[in-house]
Amino acid sequence: MSFMQFDYPKPRLHPKHNNWREDLLENHEPQLVPPQLRWLTERNDIYLEVPRYRIEVMWGAWIVLAILFFACSIFFSCFGLIMGDGVALCFGLLGALIPFSSGLWVLKVYFVEPRSLPIRLNRKRQKLYVYNYKQPWQLWRKAIIRISVYNWADIHGEVHFESTPGISGYHLYGALCEPGTHQVVERFVLAKEWGEREQLNQIWSYLCMYMQHDDELPPPRNAGTADFWQPRKADAWPEAMERESTSTP
């Protein structure tokens, strides 16, 4: 036996996530942390909708990037026209096409891609609905919307710390496990914070208490919705999923 022995916390779920920091209370247990949301979209007796704002993206920088792409496109076009000969003109037009297309793609992402990426919890069905969105790089293709549906009883809460440049900070993860086990099938983000780890515990507590039919829940920290995150509403749920996630069985 060593002279000094330390009991380090160990993850409850397996396989362990490399960035794991903390297991949260099971979602059916009494929650010890005071519940608190940062933002709230909708709450009633049937369902709760909470946004998952993409804090890792500096959206204002996308406009600057689009301007730079268009500036490069203009530069190459002018270069081809000034040089005059056919080879230079072809080179200039080809050089202008690539940054021009890139600028259009950046604008499409900025103005169309949803940023709230909401989740819905239907406590009548005891289901969790997670809104996912993928923007294809091809300008002519429509975005891909995928709604993942989980049984709330199979979801466990974890706190991870991401250190990747641009997304550094604590994240609240939901871990889908095989029913009645701690064997993880899938992990997904429920909420993100730059530095307020305690806020993630409060969010998890709020979600659990809502699904336990507790209506004594406080208002969110920020009133209203973060409209500045989204130039226009683009996170419309597919009709069938909208109907299911907001209704009783």
FENDARA-V81969 format. One record per helix or strand of 2 or more residues. SS is the DSSP state (~ for helix, > for strand). FROM is the first residue (numbers start at 1). LEN is the number of residues. If there is no record, write none. Layout:
SS	FROM	LEN
SS	FROM	LEN
This chain:
>	20	4
>	42	2
>	47	4
~	59	25
~	86	27
>	119	4
>	127	8
>	144	8
~	152	3
>	155	8
>	169	9
>	183	11
~	197	15
~	227	3
~	239	7
